[in-house]
């Protein structure tokens, strides 16, 4: 999940990228809100989910690059970008149900999912709550348990306030897109509360049957130990070259990469995502 104020500086560095094909925008009613989305590219469907305080433009170059080989459906979550806010908390479960509702609204029975940060956690909950809608899941900067966050971030959560955020420069970017330009304080309050929501999904993760690619920075908001533990829950972490096929799920660690730097590592991300979605694996010397 894009962790609240950690994203502030990174949002300033992201700019809207030119798409491989001109994206087509639209709005659909989903769970009481008007959800904005853009479709670009051709190929197998891939739903892209942004992080907290973000929108489609601030995801940067990764969306147009993915659109070179996929039909990308990029949506904007409740109260983010051009999607309206509603009188409802923002929870991981609500976000997942919104993605499911969006897929129904645009006629997607099943798709690959790529989520970053809050979008990754929403994608994980989508896989848990609506597994029939997820072919493969790519989850960048994700956790399945609150204990998986770095101690420094856990210590910071109780200090978060709306006043801390309303003066950030990226709030001006929010106002240029938002259906309610004055709605940022309400959104920030909901996202701060989201950080305090309980999260303990070990049994749910262990029960997943679709392939999952976990992507993490080596200095991400989730600990490396937690990412490895999640990989093991999904059947990974055993020795290869022993006559058994490799697990369907995968783990990728981006070097020298903090949480807010993950989404900008476009070439590395593509190098992990594309082979995973195609089911390609490096050949061993025994093949």
C-alpha positions in Angstrom: 0.0 0.0 0.0 1.3 3.5 -0.8 1.8 4.6 2.8 0.2 7.9 3.4 2.7 10.7 3.8 5.6 8.7 2.5 4.3 9.4 -1.0 4.3 13.2 -0.7 7.8 13.8 -2.1 7.5 11.1 -4.7 4.3 12.4 -6.2 6.1 15.6 -7.2 8.6 13.6 -9.3 6.0 11.7 -11.3 4.4 13.3 -14.4 1.9 12.0 -16.9 3.5 9.9 -19.5 2.6 9.7 -23.2 0.7 6.5 -23.8 1.7 3.8 -26.3 -1.9 4.3 -27.6 -4.0 7.3 -26.7 -6.0 6.2 -23.6 -9.8 6.4 -23.8 -11.3 7.7 -20.6 -14.7 7.0 -19.2 -16.9 6.8 -16.1 -19.1 4.0 -14.7 -21.3 3.9 -11.6 -19.7 1.6 -9.0 -21.1 1.2 -5.4 -22.6 4.6 -5.3 -19.6 6.5 -6.8 -18.8 7.6 -10.4 -15.5 5.8 -11.1 -13.1 7.2 -13.6 -11.0 4.9 -15.7 -8.8 4.8 -18.9 -8.3 2.1 -21.4 -5.2 1.8 -23.6 -3.4 -0.7 -25.6 -4.4 -4.1 -27.0 -3.9 -7.7 -25.8 -5.0 -9.6 -22.7 -6.7 -7.5 -20.1 -4.7 -6.0 -17.3 -6.3 -3.9 -14.5 -3.9 -1.4 -12.9 -4.5 -0.1 -9.4 -2.7 3.0 -8.0 -1.6 3.8 -4.5 -3.0 6.1 -1.9 -3.1 9.8 -2.8 -2.3 8.9 -6.4 -4.2 8.8 -9.6 -3.6 7.5 -13.2 -1.1 10.2 -14.2 1.0 9.9 -11.0 1.6 6.2 -11.8 4.0 7.5 -14.4 5.5 5.6 -17.3 4.5 2.1 -16.2 0.9 2.3 -17.6 1.8 3.3 -21.2 4.6 0.7 -21.2 2.3 -2.1 -20.1 -0.2 -0.9 -22.8 2.4 -1.9 -25.4 1.5 -5.5 -24.8 -1.8 -5.5 -22.8 -5.2 -3.9 -22.9 -4.8 -1.9 -19.8 -7.7 -0.8 -17.6 -6.4 1.9 -15.2 -9.0 3.0 -12.6 -9.0 5.7 -10.0 -10.2 4.7 -6.5 -12.8 6.3 -4.3 -12.1 10.0 -3.8 -8.9 9.8 -5.9 -8.3 11.6 -9.2 -11.6 12.0 -11.0 -13.6 9.4 -9.1 -16.1 10.9 -6.7 -16.0 10.3 -3.0 -18.9 8.8 -1.1 -20.0 8.7 2.6 -18.2 5.4 3.3 -14.8 4.5 4.9 -12.0 3.5 2.7 -11.0 0.0 3.6 -9.0 -2.7 1.8 -12.2 -4.8 1.5 -14.2 -1.9 0.1 -11.5 -1.1 -2.4 -11.4 -4.7 -3.5 -15.2 -4.8 -3.9 -15.0 -1.6 -5.9 -12.5 -3.2 -8.3 -14.9 -6.2 -8.7 -17.8 -3.8 -9.3 -15.7 -1.9 -11.9 -14.9 -5.2 -13.7 -18.6 -6.1 -13.9 -19.4 -2.6 -15.1 -17.0 -2.7 -18.1 -17.6 -6.4 -18.9 -14.4 -7.9 -17.6 -15.2 -11.4 -16.3 -11.5 -12.1 -15.4 -8.2 -10.2 -15.8 -4.6 -10.0 -14.6 -4.2 -7.4 -11.9 -1.3 -5.1 -11.2 -1.4 -3.1 -8.0 1.1 -0.8 -6.3 1.0 -0.1 -2.6 -2.6 0.6 -1.5 -3.5 -0.8 -5.0 -1.5 -3.9 -4.3 -3.3 -4.5 -1.0 -6.6 -3.9 -2.7 -5.5 -6.4 -5.4 -4.7 -8.9 -2.7 -8.1 -8.5 -1.2 -9.7 -8.8 -4.6 -7.9 -12.2 -5.0 -9.1 -13.2 -1.6 -12.7 -12.0 -1.9 -13.3 -12.5 -5.6 -10.8 -15.1 -6.8 -12.8 -15.9 -9.9 -12.0 -12.4 -11.3 -8.2 -12.7 -10.9 -6.1 -14.6 -13.4 -2.6 -13.6 -12.1 -1.8 -11.0 -9.5 1.2 -8.6 -9.4 1.5 -7.0 -6.0 4.2 -4.3 -5.6 4.9 -3.1 -2.1 2.3 -5.2 -0.3 1.8 -6.8 3.1 -0.7 -9.3 4.4 -0.3 -8.5 8.1 0.1 -5.2 9.9 3.2 -6.8 11.6 4.9 -6.9 8.2 5.3 -3.1 8.1 8.7 -1.6 9.0 8.9 -0.7 12.7 9.6 2.9 11.8 6.3 3.1 9.8 4.3 1.5 12.6 5.7 4.1 15.0 4.7 6.8 12.6 1.1 5.8 12.1 -0.2 7.3 15.4 1.4 10.7 14.6 -0.4 11.1 11.2 -2.8 14.0 11.0 -4.9 15.7 8.3 -3.1 19.0 9.0 0.2 17.3 8.3 -1.0 16.6 4.7 -3.2 19.5 3.6 -0.1 21.8 3.0 1.7 19.3 0.8 2.4 20.5 -2.7 0.7 17.5 -4.3 -2.7 18.7 -2.9 -2.7 21.2 -5.8 -2.5 18.3 -8.2 -5.4 16.7 -6.4 -7.5 19.9 -6.9 -6.9 20.0 -10.6 -8.5 16.5 -11.1 -10.9 16.0 -8.2 -14.7 16.1 -8.6 -14.7 18.1 -5.4 -11.6 20.3 -5.3 -12.1 20.9 -1.6 -12.5 17.3 -0.7 -8.9 16.5 0.2 -9.2 16.8 4.0 -12.0 14.3 4.0 -10.0 11.9 1.8 -6.9 12.3 4.0 -8.9 11.5 7.1 -10.1 8.3 5.5 -6.7 7.2 4.4 -5.2 7.9 7.8 -7.9 5.7 9.3 -7.1 3.0 6.6 -3.6 2.7 8.1 -5.2 1.8 11.4 -7.4 -1.0 10.0 -6.6 -4.5 11.2 -4.8 -6.7 8.7 -4.1 -10.4 9.4 -4.6 -12.4 6.3 -2.2 -15.3 6.6 -4.7 -18.1 6.2 -6.3 -16.2 3.2 -3.0 -15.8 1.4 -2.1 -19.5 2.0 -5.4 -20.5 0.4 -4.9 -18.5 -2.8 -4.6 -20.7 -5.9 -3.8 -18.1 -8.6 -0.1 -17.2 -9.3 1.1 -14.1 -7.5 4.2 -12.0 -8.2 5.4 -10.1 -5.1 7.6 -7.1 -5.9 9.3 -5.2 -3.1 12.1 -2.6 -2.8 15.0 -3.7 -0.6 14.2 -0.6 1.5 10.4 -0.8 1.2 7.7 -0.1 3.8 7.2 -3.9 4.2 10.2 -5.7 5.7 12.1 -8.1 3.5 11.3 -10.9 6.0 7.6 -10.3 5.5 7.9 -10.5 1.7 9.7 -13.8 2.0 7.2 -15.1 4.4 4.4 -14.2 2.0 6.3 -15.9 -0.8 6.5 -19.1 1.3 2.8 -18.9 2.1 2.3 -19.1 -1.7 4.5 -22.2 -2.1 7.7 -20.5 -2.9 11.2 -20.6 -1.4 12.2 -24.2 -2.0 15.3 -25.2 -4.0 15.0 -25.6 -7.7 16.9 -28.0 -9.9 15.7 -30.9 -7.9 13.3 -32.4 -10.4 10.2 -30.5 -9.4 8.7 -27.6 -11.3 9.2 -24.1 -9.9 6.2 -22.6 -8.0 3.7 -20.5 -10.0 4.3 -17.6 -7.7 7.4 -15.4 -7.7 9.3 -12.9 -5.6 11.3 -10.0 -7.0 13.4 -7.5 -4.9 14.4 -4.2 -6.4 17.9 -3.1 -5.2 18.5 0.3 -3.6 14.8 1.1 -3.8 12.6 2.7 -1.2 8.8 2.5 -1.1 8.1 5.6 -3.2 10.9 4.7 -5.7 9.3 1.3 -6.6 6.9 2.6 -9.2 9.5 4.6 -11.0 11.7 1.6 -11.7 9.9 1.0 -15.0 12.4 -1.2 -16.8 13.0 -3.4 -13.8 9.3 -3.7 -13.2 8.6 -4.7 -16.8 11.5 -7.2 -16.7 9.7 -9.0 -13.8 6.0 -8.5 -14.8 6.1 -9.5 -18.5 7.7 -12.9 -18.1 5.4 -13.6 -15.1 2.3 -12.8 -17.0 3.5 -14.9 -20.0 4.4 -17.8 -17.7 8.1 -17.7 -18.9 10.9 -18.9 -16.6 14.7 -18.7 -17.0 16.1 -22.0 -18.4 18.2 -24.0 -16.0 21.3 -26.0 -17.1 19.3 -29.2 -16.7 16.7 -28.2 -19.4 
